[in-house]
Amino acid sequence: MRSASQMGFGDPSTPSSVASDNLVPRTQPNSVELGHYTGAPPQTQLKNELVAPVSAATPTCIVPATTQNRFVTLTAPLVGFSIFVGDSSGASLTQGIALPPGLPYEITLPGNQALYAVTDAPTYLRVRVQVAAAITGDLERRL
């Protein structure tokens, strides 16, 4: 009979002997939880973005596309003008969603989707953006 050291019991190089390893096969091959490669979950991003007026040629990208699912909280300034948000095809005064002035508005973005904004003000308006990853079910794959 082989001893425990010969069978590899307790050897951290074998996946079955590490307590943190999940022995159940994953639904996606070669996929791991967010933050696995860096050792920490993604940080919440806090930033201010200047939104271009409708007279500009293209809407402003306020949240770029990434592979992770995200919760985005937007706060428009408390002024008499509106900021309209949408995806790349829907950020306009007729198709976008108007943000309530001065109140936080939360949007859930799936992976690989960006968020654009445009304003009906004659000048640029500043919008506060908070982006947090939805870590619970997200997976990332090394390409």
N, C-alpha and C positions, 0 to 999 in steps of 0.2 A: 504494500500500500504506500502511496506517495504521501509525503509530509505536507503541511500547510504551506511551507515556503516553496515547495516544488509546484504546487497547484496555482500559485499566484495569489493566494488569499491575503488580503491586506496590501497588495501591491497597487499603488495609486496609478500606475500606468494602464491598468485594466479597468474599463468602464464599470464593470459590475462591482468593484470594490470601493468605489468612491460614493459616499452617501449623497452628495449633491446631484449626482447624475440621475436623470430620469430614464428608467429602463423601458418605458412604454415608447414604441416608435412614434416619431413625430408625423404630423399630417403632411408636412412639406419636407422633402429630403434636403439635407444640408442647411436647415434653418434653425436659428436660435433666437432667444429673447433679445429685445432691444437692450443695448448696453453690454452685451456679452463680450464683445471684442475690446471694449474700452475699460471694462470693469465697473462702470457706474452708469446709471440711467441717464438719458439725455436731460440737460438742464432746461428750465423754463426760460424762454427768451422774452425780454421786456425791451420794447423799442418804440420810438416815435417815427412815423413816416409822413412825409409831405405828399399830399394827394394833389395831383394836377387838376386844373379846371377842365371843363368839357371842351374848351377851345383848343386844348392840346391835342396832338395827333392820336396818341394812344393812352389807354388807362394806365395807372400806376400799379405795379406789382407790389402789394404790401406783404404778402406771405408767399414765398417761393415754394415750388413743388418739391417734396421729399418723399421717401419711401414709407415713412411712418404715418399712422393715423394721428391727428392732432385736434386739440380743443383750442380754438382761437377766440379770445375776448377782445372786442374792439370798443373803443370809447371815442365818440366824435366830440368835437368842441361844442361848447354851449353858445352857438351863434345862430343867426337867422338863415343860414344856408344849410344845405344837406349834403351828406356824403353817401354815395350809392356804391354798393359792393356787389360783386358777382364773379363768375369764372371768366375765362378769357373772352368768351363770346357774349357774356351777359352783363358786363360792367358798363352800363350806359344809363342815361337819365330815364329811359323808357323801360328798360328790362331789369335793372339792378334793384336791390333791396335798400331802402333808405334807412340809415342808422338813426336811432333816436338821439337827439343832442344831449350830451352830458350824462347819459346812462350807459352802463356796460351792456354789450350785446354779444352773446356767445354763439359761435358757429362751429360745427363739427366738420372737419375736413378729412376725407379718406386719403389714403396714400396716393402720391403722384398727382395731386390736384393743387393748383395755385389759386390765390385769391387776389383779385384786382379791384381797384377803387377809382372813382371819378367824382368830382364835386361840381355843383352848379354855381359856386362862388366865383367871382371874377379873379381871385388870386388863389394861391396854394393854401390849403388848410392842413393842419397837423392832426393826425389821428393816432391815438395810443393803441399799441398792439401788444397782446400777451399771447404767446404760443407755448402750449404745454403738450407733451406727447401723451397719448393714451397707451400706457405701458402694458396694461393687463393682458391683452391678447395679441399684441403686435409681435411680429417676427421679422427678422431681417436676414438676408441671404448675402453672403460674400460673393461678389461677381468676379 
